[in-house]
Amino acid sequence: MPTQRQGERLPEWRDAVAADPSLSWSSSAVESDVNRITMLKRQMFGCGGFQLLRERVLLA
């Protein structure tokens, strides 16, 4: 919305952002898994391939 110059929708956007903390669901569990896998990929940069990453994810 901000990058498309739709200023008339700003109040609607602000309400959506303000309501976010009151939602009954959270993606924190998924985000922690993604962060863990990203860390493993960075640790093994240039080494092995998908099979090695798969083993490390399953064993970690």
C-alpha positions as semicolon CSV with decimal commas, in nm:
position;residue;x (nm);y (nm);z (nm)
1;M;0,000;0,000;0,000
2;P;0,265;0,264;0,087
3;T;0,475;0,187;-0,222
4;Q;0,178;0,219;-0,456
5;R;0,082;0,572;-0,341
6;Q;-0,261;0,478;-0,210
7;G;-0,278;0,730;0,070
8;E;-0,656;0,722;0,087
9;R;-0,631;0,365;0,225
10;L;-0,400;0,466;0,511
11;P;-0,666;0,456;0,788
12;E;-0,771;0,105;0,679
13;W;-0,407;-0,008;0,674
14;R;-0,340;0,142;1,019
15;D;-0,642;-0,042;1,163
16;A;-0,515;-0,371;1,022
17;V;-0,169;-0,315;1,169
18;A;-0,312;-0,219;1,508
19;A;-0,538;-0,526;1,516
20;D;-0,253;-0,768;1,447
21;P;-0,145;-0,829;1,811
22;S;-0,499;-0,925;1,903
23;L;-0,514;-1,217;1,660
24;S;-0,561;-1,560;1,812
25;W;-0,284;-1,727;1,607
26;S;0,090;-1,686;1,586
27;S;0,354;-1,792;1,336
28;S;0,639;-1,793;1,588
29;A;0,681;-2,173;1,581
30;V;0,718;-2,174;1,204
31;E;0,953;-1,875;1,213
32;S;1,179;-2,048;1,463
33;D;1,203;-2,354;1,235
34;V;1,283;-2,134;0,935
35;N;1,552;-1,949;1,133
36;R;1,705;-2,280;1,246
37;I;1,718;-2,417;0,891
38;T;1,864;-2,089;0,763
39;M;2,135;-2,106;1,029
40;L;2,220;-2,463;0,928
41;K;2,240;-2,363;0,560
42;R;2,476;-2,076;0,643
43;Q;2,699;-2,298;0,855
44;M;2,748;-2,541;0,569
45;F;2,786;-2,285;0,290
46;G;2,965;-2,443;-0,005
47;C;2,965;-2,790;0,149
48;G;2,753;-3,087;0,048
49;G;2,413;-3,041;-0,102
50;F;2,048;-3,094;-0,028
51;Q;2,099;-3,444;0,111
52;L;2,347;-3,321;0,373
53;L;2,117;-3,032;0,468
54;R;1,827;-3,277;0,499
55;E;2,027;-3,501;0,732
56;R;2,135;-3,207;0,948
57;V;1,777;-3,077;0,974
58;L;1,642;-3,418;1,068
59;L;1,916;-3,482;1,325
60;A;1,925;-3,133;1,478
